[in-house]
């Protein structure tokens, strides 16, 4: 790409930093809305990376990750351009909802159009002003409401450049995920833009470990792309990430009050009891068993369940025991209680 960077008709030169507010359709109360876009340009041209969060309006960890990213002193040595969008679905954020006011899922509405639904118009704006201006992307997500995800990267790992960036991110679990119709990842891929999707934590919650891991992962990717200088730290990488080629959900076999036994990151074998469901009326007890062997990468966080609800997400690995050990190491490194020097984490942890 040329050195010119034009967004919403505004040309942003090298060695500058701007906040651009893209106009959005107003609320029905006539209250104006804008899409905030932070553009940081280095002293030299280079890769253009967009980092987006709150594509689902109730997924908040990414907004905090981007806040911390924009405060990083290392950005003074940036090469290329960082485009940071802390809140994509402003409408959903206002209502603490995953969806837009028309109940559409923005991440099933790409590439969008200028004459379609509200979701389609927002998707089109994001593609035109953000994606088409960039060479790479990272989209930050959490689990849905009342559901937590282990820090993980979902990407097309059959693409060599995407796989390289996923490996550099530095989480223990990579999920080779198919592109979903209407997703931002699919739309970016159609334009040849390698993109990672980071999943970690729970909707409507801040979680310090996923936030720290996400911030570190983005910095790692920027270093891999040559946007930031290589770290001078002598800390060695704990392990190579493990790739899961398939995963499945364990669903409730009955309705009632759910008690978890299996935890995020724990290793399970097919047939293991990983939860219990009590019927408070009949006092019947139902066991929830693992339908496959692997690592728990997602789980429900609410005790009230209906028959058929998704309770545990299990990723399959060749050596689940080794993966579980590395997940434990990963959590210890990013725990706020870790006393080792961590220059990227100079803010008080969220507790």
N, C-alpha and C positions, 0 to 999 in steps of 0.2 A: 504494500500500500504506500501511497505518497505520504509526505510529511503532513499534508493538510489533514486536519481532523475537524469535520463540520457536523454539528449536532443541532437539530432544531434551527437550522439556518445560521448558527453562530460558529465562527471559525476559532478554534482554540489552538494557539501556537505551542511549540515545544517550550519547556521550562516554565510551565504555568499550571495552575490548579483552579478549577472552576466548579461551582454548583450550578447545574442547569435544571430548571424546573419545566418539564414537558407538560403542556396543558392537557387535562383530561375532561371528559364530560362532567358537568357539575352535578351535584346531588339535586334531588327534586325540590329541596328547600332553597335552591338557587345558590347554595354554598359552593364556591369554586374549589376544585381539586387539582393538584399537580403531581407528577411523577418525579421524585427527586433523583438526580443522576450526578454523582461526583466524578469528575474527570481529572485525573492526575497525569500530566505529561512529563516525561523525563527530558534530559538535555540532548538525548540522541533518539532517533527513530528506532523502532524495534517492534516486537510483538504487541498486539493490542488485546488485552485480556479483559473480558467482562466478568464480574462477580455479582450475582444477583441473589436476593433473598425475599422471603415472604411472597413467593409466587402463589402460595396458599396463604391467605391472610392471617391464619392463626399460628403459623410456624415462625417462631420468633428468634430462635437461637442464631439464625443467620444474620439478623439485623445487628445483634451484638458483635458477632464476628466481624462484620464489615466496619462497625464503629471502631473496633480495636485495630483493624487493618489500616484504616485511614490515619490513625495516630502513630503508626510505626515510623520511627526515625529513619529506617532504611529506605523509605520512599524518597528521601533526598538524593539518593544515588540511583534512582529509577532510570532504566533504559526502556523506551517504548511507552505504552499508554495503559493505565489502569482505569477501567470504567466500572464504578461501584454503584450498584442500585440496591439500597438497603430495604426498600419496600416497593415491590412491584404491584401487588394487589392492594392498593390503598383502600379500596372499598371494603374488602374483606377484613382488613386490619381494624377499621372503624367499628365493625360489628363483631369483632373477635370470631370471625367465621372463615372457614377454609374457602368458601365460595364467593362468587360475585353476587350482587343483589338479585340477579336473574336466576340464581341457583346453578349457574354453569361453573364447571371446573376450568379455570384458566389454562391449566396444563393439559387440557384436552381440546384446546381451541386454536392452536397454532397451525398454520402461519397467520390465520386471521384474514380480515378484509376490512375495507373502509366503510362498507355498507351493511355489514352483518350485525350480530348481537353486540351487546356491550362487551362481552368477553372477546369476541372476534376483533372488535375495534382496538381494544387494549393490546391484544396479541399482535396485531398488525403494527401498531405504534412501536412496540418493543422490538419487533423484527427490523423495522425500517431504521430506527434511530440508534439501537444498541447492537443487535446481532450483525447487521450488515456493515457496521463500522469496525468490527473486531475480527481477530484471527483465531482466538481461543475463548473458551468459556467455562465457568464453574457455577453451578446452580446449587444453592444451599437449602436443604429441607430438614424436617424432623418427621417423626411418626405422626399419625393422625391424632385427633383428640382422644385422650385416655389410652394412648398406645406409645410405647417407647421403642426406639431403635438403637441398636449398638452402632457406634461410629463405623461407617462403611462407605465405600465408593461403588456406585453403580455406573457402568459405562459399557460401551462396545469394545471389549478387549480384543476383538479380532482385528481391529484397526491398530496398526503398529504405533502410530503417534499418540493415539488416545491411551493405549496400554502403557506407554512410557510415562505419560503424565500421571496416570492412575498409580503406577508403581512409585513415582516420586512423592505423591501426596503423603504417604507414610502411615496409613491406617492398616491394621492387621488383616482386614477382610475386604476383598474385592469381589463384587458380584457381576458376572458377565450377563448384563440385562438386555433383553431385546428392546428395540425401539417401540414405543407405544404410539398409536395413531393420535395425532393432534398434540403431541408433547413438544415442549421447547427443544428437547434433545433431538427429536426426529427432524424438526424444522431446521435446526442448526446443521445437522448432518447433511441435509439436502443441499446446503450451501458450502459443504466441505469444511466446516468448522469443528475441530475436535472439542469435545465437551465432557466434563465430569459432573456427576450428580452426587453430592455429599449428603448422606442421611445420618442423622444422629439426634437422640433426645426425643422429647415429647412436645406436642403442640401446647401453646399458651404457657410455656414454662421456660425459664433460663436454667441451663445445666452447665456447670463450669467445665467439667471434663470434655464434653463434646465441643464446647466453645473454644477451649484451648487447643484441642486437637484440630478443629477446623481452621483456626488462625494459622497454626503451624503448618498445616497441609497446604494452604494457599501460598504461604511464603516459600515452601519447598518447591511448589510448581513454578512460581515466579523465578526462583533460582535455576530450576531446570531449563526454563525458557531463555535464560540469560537476561531477564528483566532486573534482577537483583544480583549483587555480588555473592559468590559462594561464601558459605559460613566459615569463619575461622575457628569455630568450636571444634575441639578434638573428640567430641562425643561420637561414638560409633553407632551406626544404625543397629537397632535391636534385632531385626530380622527382615527377611523379605516377606512381602504380603502374600497371603494365601488366596487363591482364586477359587470361588465356588461357581460351578457351571450350572447348578440347579438349586432350587429351594422350594419349600412347600409350607403351607399353613396347617396347623392343627386346630380343628374347630370343636366347639362345645357340643357334646353329645346329649346334653340336657340343659334345661334352664334352671337358674338358681343363683346361689352365692358362691363365687369363685375364689379359691385360695391357690396362689402360686406356690409351687415347690421348686421348679426350675427357674434359674435366674439368667438375665442377659449375659451372654458370653460363655455360659456353661456348656459343657459337652454332654450330649445325651445319646443313648443307644435306642434303637427301635424297640418299643415296648416298655421303656422306662415310664414310671409314673411321674409326671411333671406338674400336675395340678389336681385339685379336687373340687367338685361342685356339690354343694349341699342344697337340698330342697327343704326350705324352712317349714313347709306345710306337711309334707309326708315324712320328713326326716330321712329320706333316702339319700345315699351318698354315691356319687358317680366319679369314677377315676378318669383323668385326662392323661392319655399315654402318647408318647412320641411315635409318630407314624413313620419316621425315618431316623437314621443315625446322622449326627452332625453337631452343629453349634447353634444355640438360640441367638438369633440376630434381631428379633423383634418380639414384643409381648404386650398383652393387654395390661393396663394399670388400674382398671375399675373392677370391683368385685361383683357387680351386677351383670349377669350375662343371660342371653337367650340362646336356645338351641341353634347351632349353626354358626354362631359368631366366631370370628377368628381370634384365637387366644395366643398362639405361639407361632413365630416364623422361624423355620429351621433351614439353615444352609448346609448343603452336603459337601464334605471334603474327604480327600483320601486319608488324611491323618488328622482326625478331629482332636485327638489328644494334644498334639503339638500346637494346633491352632489355639486351643483353650489356654495353654500355657502362655502363648504370646499375647493373648488378649489380657491376661492378668498383668503381664509386664507393661503393656501399653497403658492400662489404667493407673498403674503406680507411677509412671513417668508423668502423666498429665494431672495427677491428683494435686489439689492445692496444698496437701500436706507434704508433698515431695520437697525436700530441702536442697536438692541439687541446683546448681546455677542454671537458670532458664532465662536468657536475656530477652526472649520474645514475650515474656509474661511479667511485665513490670507494673501491673495494676492489681489492686486488691481483688481477690477472688469473690465471686458471687456465692453466697452461702444460703 
